[in-house]
Amino acid sequence: MLDFAKKLGAHSSLTAAQIETLHLYRRVLRGEITSKEAAGMRTPHPVKLGTYYRVLDQAMGNLHSSIWTALVGLSLGLVRVEDLKRLIDHLPATVELDEPRQEELLAVIEAIVRSIVTQ
């Protein structure tokens, strides 16, 4: 799922490091690894725990900001709730997609996003 998240991230305000940190943070929340281990697993090079938390904080801030941004679009009538629901319905829950399906899904998402924003 990390691979697909990174592909989605190319169209977002999140950096690759932030996406990887969020993925590792999810593993921390599930109790699979500790925060210190997560910092050590960052690629291409491990980072210090403080750097891990700084990047995590930035990533969480970007996620919060993105949700608020979507709400602004909704409140201004530039984005419709049903369009956001349609977009979300196209996202896989937890199933890992093979490469061709990822590309196909990205194309569908791109088309939906384009239609939502340019209406």
URNORDA-V293852 format. One record per run of one state. SS is the DSSP state (~ for helix, > for strand, _ for the rest). FROM is the first residue (numbers start at 0). TO is the last residue. If there is no record, write none. Layout:
BEGIN
ss:SS from:FROM to:TO
ss:SS from:FROM to:TO
END
This chain:
BEGIN
ss:_ from:0 to:0
ss:~ from:1 to:8
ss:_ from:9 to:14
ss:~ from:15 to:28
ss:_ from:29 to:33
ss:~ from:34 to:40
ss:_ from:41 to:47
ss:~ from:48 to:74
ss:_ from:75 to:79
ss:~ from:80 to:88
ss:_ from:89 to:97
ss:~ from:98 to:116
ss:_ from:117 to:118
END
